[in-house]
């Protein structure tokens, strides 16, 4: 299920918190942003 319909019912502040939480969770499991070469490991 796409996230967009779920986020339409949220306030902008809640969406920002969800984005921060997701980014934090992804960093914890070492998921790399493939669009940001500065984060790539050698």
Backbone torsions as a table, in degrees:
resi	resn	phi	psi	omega
1	UNK	NA	129.5	178.1
2	UNK	-63.8	151.0	-179.2
3	UNK	-77.0	-26.7	-173.7
4	UNK	-52.2	-48.9	179.9
5	UNK	-60.6	-32.9	179.4
6	UNK	-71.3	-36.1	-176.8
7	UNK	-79.1	-20.4	-179.5
8	UNK	-61.2	-24.6	-177.0
9	UNK	-91.9	2.3	-176.4
10	UNK	-102.4	153.3	174.7
11	UNK	-75.7	154.7	178.4
12	UNK	-55.6	-35.6	179.7
13	UNK	-65.7	-38.0	178.9
14	UNK	-68.4	-39.4	178.5
15	UNK	-63.5	-40.9	178.5
16	UNK	-62.4	-43.5	178.2
17	UNK	-63.2	-41.0	177.5
18	UNK	-63.5	-40.5	177.6
19	UNK	-63.0	-43.7	178.8
20	UNK	-63.3	-42.0	179.4
21	UNK	-64.1	-42.2	178.5
22	UNK	-63.6	-45.6	178.2
23	UNK	-60.0	-41.6	178.8
24	UNK	-63.6	-44.7	179.5
25	UNK	-62.4	-42.1	179.4
26	UNK	-66.0	-37.0	176.5
27	UNK	-64.9	-36.2	179.6
28	UNK	-64.4	-33.0	179.9
29	UNK	-97.0	12.1	175.1
30	UNK	57.8	50.4	173.0
31	UNK	-90.5	127.1	-176.1
32	UNK	-90.5	145.9	171.8
33	UNK	-82.5	106.3	-175.8
34	UNK	-67.1	-14.9	179.0
35	UNK	-90.9	-1.6	-178.5
36	UNK	-121.6	93.3	-177.1
37	UNK	-60.3	-23.6	179.9
38	UNK	-66.6	-18.0	179.8
39	UNK	-94.7	-6.1	-178.7
40	UNK	-69.6	144.9	174.6
41	UNK	-93.0	151.2	176.8
42	UNK	-98.2	NA	NA
